[in-house]
């Protein structure tokens, strides 16, 4: 594994951080998979389009360009929404087709998933898709072959590894910052942001941790990455995280319910604060250079 060199910037310019959104609906999250049959997806109330429009307005108000890792299942049903993302100057990237974990697929199935979703997004958005994020950060020590498959399918970078210890995902021994798993002529992996405290990486890149922790602590951790590590932070969130009125499926265990619903009513305000407190850009602009 080879660490990527630090990105150059003008003297005195703030370090740009990557604002990213994983475009999926509330009923597609992995924690709900045991309780929601995939066959029921087409019959459920979809709220993703309205939530994305709110997010696009929020980004426009903050003059922020972001990367939207989008499910093919969503893009297929809401092509006009995908085009609004692109028309807003944002990067369109892939989240696979149907939110299947990479770790639950073999090479043939994974290759079909990443290839078909890439083509679909490019056909709808009219923009080259260069980035991929595995659902639930499901690339780790047991399936690093997936990174080679992504390169073969035409992707330039992945943001699929979270270097933390977690009960559902994580590769705590992975590098904390952008690296080439198989040499500089291969795929670039850009991990979700962590802060190193003692012998442990602490999550600092968004999601449920961002909703749970006080905003001041999350802001401090991201600033520490910019100031001490001189690296860009990678922040991620989902459209359903700004939607406290979403339906609540029955049968979900207490732990998953807490993780999913905690502080949904505060999330939009916190994202607005982030747009004021930090500099932001698209993943491809930061890590691949402007087209």
For each residue, the residues with C-beta under 8 A, 3 or more apart:
1: 175 179 180 181
2: 179 180 183 184
3: 175 177 178 179 180
4: 177 178 179 180 188 287
5:
6: 230 231
7: 232 286 287
8:
9: 13 15 16
10: 13
11:
12:
13: 9 10 279
14: 226 278 279
15: 9 226 230 231 232 279
16: 9 232 279 280 281 285 286
17: 222 226 232 233 234 235 278 279 280 281
18: 66 67 190 232 233 234 235 280 281 282 283 286 287
19: 59 64 65 66 67 235 274 275 280 281 282
20: 66 67 68 69 133 159 234 235 236 237 283
21: 52 55 66 67 68 69 236 237 238 239
22: 69 95 133 236 237 238
23: 48 52 68 69 70 71 74 75 95 238 239
24: 28 29 48 71 74 95 99 135 238 239 240
25: 28 44 46 47 48 74 239 240
26: 29 32 47 240 243 246 247 260
27: 32 36 40 41 44 247 249
28: 24 25 32 41 71 73 98 99
29: 24 26 32 33 99 238 240 260
30: 33 99 101 135 136 168
31: 168 252 256 259 260
32: 26 27 28 29 35 36 249 252 256 260
33: 29 30 36 38
34:
35: 32 249 250 251 252
36: 27 32 33 40 41 44 249
37: 40
38: 33 41 98
39:
40: 27 36 37 43 44
41: 27 28 36 38 44 73
42:
43: 40
44: 25 27 36 40 41 247
45: 247
46: 25 49 77 78
47: 25 26 50 51 239 240 243 246
48: 23 24 25 51 52 74 78 81 239 240
49: 46 52 53 78 81
50: 47 53 54
51: 47 48 54 55 239 240 242 243
52: 21 23 48 49 55 56 68 81 84 85 239
53: 49 50 56 57 81 84
54: 50 51 57 58 242 268
55: 21 51 52 58 59 239 242
56: 52 53 59 60 84 85 88 90
57: 53 54 60 61
58: 54 55 61 62 268 271 272 275
59: 19 55 56 62 64 65 66 88 90 275
60: 56 57 63 88
61: 57 58 272 275
62: 58 59 272 275 276 280
63: 60 275
64: 19 59 275 280
65: 19 59 88 89 90 91 280 281 282 285
66: 18 19 20 21 59 90 91 280 282
67: 18 19 20 21 90 91 93 131 282 283 284
68: 20 21 23 52 85 90 91 92 93
69: 20 21 22 23 93 94 95 131 132 133 159
70: 23 74 75 82 85 92 93 94 95 121
71: 23 24 28 74 75 95 96 97 98 99 117
72: 75 76 94 96 97 98 116 117 120 121
73: 28 41 76 77 97 98 99
74: 23 24 25 48 70 71 77 78 81
75: 23 70 71 72 78 79 82 120 121 124 125
76: 72 73 79 120 124
77: 46 73 74
78: 46 48 49 74 75 81 82
79: 75 76 82 83 124
80: 83 84
81: 48 49 52 53 74 78 84 85
82: 70 75 78 79 85 86 92 121 124 125
83: 79 80 86 87 124 125 126
84: 52 53 56 80 81 87 88
85: 52 56 68 70 81 82 88 90 92 125
86: 82 83 90 92 125 126 127
87: 83 84
88: 56 59 60 65 84 85
89: 65
90: 56 59 65 66 67 68 85 86 282
91: 65 66 67 68 127 130 131 282 283 284 285
92: 68 70 82 85 86 121 125 127 129
93: 67 68 69 70 121 129 130 131 132 133 283 284
94: 69 70 72 114 117 118 121 129 131 132 133 155
95: 22 23 24 69 70 71 99 117 132 133 135
96: 71 72 99 100 102 113 114 117 132 134 135
97: 71 72 73 100 113 116 117 120
98: 28 38 71 72 73 113
99: 24 28 29 30 71 73 95 96 135
100: 96 97 104 105 109 113 135
101: 30 104 105 134 135 136 138
102: 96 105 110 134 135 138 139 143 146 160
103: 138 139 140 142 143
104: 100 101 138
105: 100 101 102 109 110 113
106: 109 110
107: 110 111 145 149
108: 111 112
109: 100 105 106 112 113
110: 102 105 106 107 113 114 146 149
111: 107 108 114 115 149 152 153
112: 108 109 115 116
113: 96 97 98 100 105 109 110 116 117
114: 94 96 110 111 117 118 132 149 150 153 155
115: 111 112 118 119 153
116: 72 97 112 113 119 120
117: 71 72 94 95 96 97 113 114 120 121
118: 94 114 115 121 122 129 132 153 154 155
119: 115 116 122 123
120: 72 75 76 97 116 117 123 124
121: 70 72 75 82 92 93 94 117 118 124 125 129
122: 118 119 125 126 127 128 129
123: 119 120 126
124: 75 76 79 82 83 120 121
125: 75 82 83 85 86 92 121 122 129
126: 83 86 122 123
127: 86 91 92 122
128: 122
129: 92 93 94 118 121 122 125 132 155
130: 91 93 155 156 157 284 288
131: 67 69 91 93 94 155 156 157 158 159 283 284
132: 69 93 94 95 96 114 118 129 150 155 157 158 159 160
133: 20 22 69 93 94 95 137 158 159 160 236
134: 96 101 102 137 138 139 146 158 160
135: 24 30 95 96 99 100 101 102 138
136: 30 101 168 169
137: 133 134 140 160 161 162 169 170 192
138: 101 102 103 104 134 135 143 160 169
139: 102 103 134 143 144 146 147 158 160 161 171
140: 103 137 143 144 161 169 170 171 174
141: 144 171 173
142: 103
143: 102 103 138 139 140 146
144: 139 140 141 147 148 181
145: 107 148 149
146: 102 110 134 139 143 149 150 160
147: 139 144 150 151 158 160 181 182 186 187 189
148: 144 145 151 152 182 186 187
149: 107 110 111 114 145 146 152 153
150: 114 132 146 147 153 155 158 187
151: 147 148 154 155 186 187
152: 111 148 149
153: 111 114 115 118 149 150
154: 118 151
155: 94 114 118 129 130 131 132 150 151 158 187
156: 130 131 187 188 284 288
157: 130 131 132 187 188 189 190 283 284 287 288
158: 131 132 133 134 139 147 150 155 161 187 188 189 190
159: 20 69 131 132 133 189 190 191 192 234 236 283
160: 102 132 133 134 137 138 139 146 147 189
161: 137 139 140 158 171 174 189 191 192
162: 137 166 169 170 171 191 192 194 203 205
163: 170 171 172 173 174 175 176 191 192 194 201
164: 170 172 194 201 202 203
165: 170 172 200
166: 162 169 170
167:
168: 30 31 136
169: 136 137 138 140 162 166
170: 137 140 162 163 164 165 166
171: 139 140 141 161 162 163 174
172: 163 164 165 200 201
173: 141 163
174: 140 161 163 171 179 189 191
175: 1 3 163 178 179 191
176: 163 191 193 194 196 201 229
177: 3 4 191 229 231
178: 3 4 175 188 189 190 191 287
179: 1 2 3 4 174 175 188 189 191
180: 1 2 3 4 183 184 186 187 188 189
181: 1 144 147 186 187 189
182: 147 148 186 187
183: 2 180 186
184: 2 180
185:
186: 147 148 151 180 181 182 183
187: 147 148 150 151 155 156 157 158 180 181 182
188: 4 156 157 158 178 179 180 287 288
189: 147 157 158 159 160 161 174 178 179 180 181
190: 18 157 158 159 178 234 283 287
191: 159 161 162 163 174 175 176 177 178 179 194 234
192: 137 159 161 162 163 203 205 206 234 236
193: 176 204 205 221 222 225 233 234 235
194: 162 163 164 176 191 201 202 203 204 205
195: 201 202 204 221 224 225
196: 176 200 201 202
197: 200 201 202
198:
199:
200: 165 172 196 197
201: 163 164 172 176 194 195 196 197
202: 164 194 195 196 197 221
203: 162 164 192 194 207 209
204: 193 194 195 209 218 221 222 225 233
205: 162 192 193 194 209 210 233 234 235 236
206: 192 209 210 235 236 237
207: 203 210 211 236 237 238 241
208: 211 212 259 260 262
209: 203 204 205 206 212 213 218
210: 205 206 207 213 218 235 237 267 270
211: 207 208 241 262 263 264 266 267 270
212: 208 209 262 263
213: 209 210 217 218
214: 217 218
215: 218 219 270 273
216: 219 220
217: 213 214 220 221
218: 204 209 210 213 214 215 221 222 270
219: 215 216 222 223 273 274 277
220: 216 217 223 224
221: 193 195 202 204 217 218 224 225
222: 17 193 204 218 219 225 226 233 235 278
223: 219 220 226 227 278
224: 195 220 221 227 228 229
225: 193 195 204 221 222 228 229 231 232 233
226: 14 15 17 222 223 229 230 231 232 233 278
227: 223 224 230
228: 224 225
229: 176 177 224 225 226
230: 6 15 226 227
231: 6 15 177 225 226
232: 7 15 16 17 18 225 226 286 287
233: 17 18 193 204 205 222 225 226 278
234: 17 18 20 159 190 191 192 193 205 283
235: 17 18 19 20 193 205 206 210 222 274
236: 20 21 22 133 159 192 205 206 207
237: 20 21 22 206 207 210 241 242 267 271
238: 21 22 23 24 29 207 241
239: 21 23 24 25 47 48 51 52 55 242 243
240: 24 25 26 29 47 48 51 243 246
241: 207 211 237 238 264 267
242: 51 54 55 237 239 264 267 268 271
243: 26 47 51 239 240 246 264
244: 261 264 265
245:
246: 26 47 240 243 264
247: 26 27 44 45
248: 252 257 261
249: 27 32 35 36 252
250: 35
251: 35
252: 31 32 35 248 249 256 257 260
253: 256 257
254: 257 258
255: 258 259
256: 31 32 252 253 259 260
257: 248 252 253 254 260 261
258: 254 255 261 262
259: 31 208 255 256 262
260: 26 29 31 32 208 252 256 257
261: 244 248 257 258 264
262: 208 211 212 258 259
263: 211 212 266 267
264: 211 241 242 243 244 246 261 267
265: 244
266: 211 263 269 270
267: 210 211 237 241 242 263 264 270 271
268: 54 58 242 271 272
269: 266 272 273
270: 210 211 215 218 266 267 273 274
271: 58 237 242 267 268 274 275
272: 58 61 62 268 269 275 276
273: 215 219 269 270 276 277
274: 19 219 235 270 271 277 278 280
275: 19 58 59 61 62 63 64 271 272 278 280
276: 62 272 273
277: 219 273 274
278: 14 17 222 223 226 233 274 275
279: 13 14 15 16 17
280: 16 17 18 19 62 64 65 66 274 275
281: 16 17 18 19 65 285 286
282: 18 19 65 66 67 90 91 285 286
283: 18 20 67 91 93 131 157 159 190 234 286 287 288
284: 67 91 93 130 131 156 157 287 288 291
285: 16 65 91 281 282 288 289 290
286: 7 16 18 232 281 282 283
287: 4 7 18 157 178 188 190 232 283 284
288: 130 156 157 188 283 284 285
289: 285
290: 285
291: 284
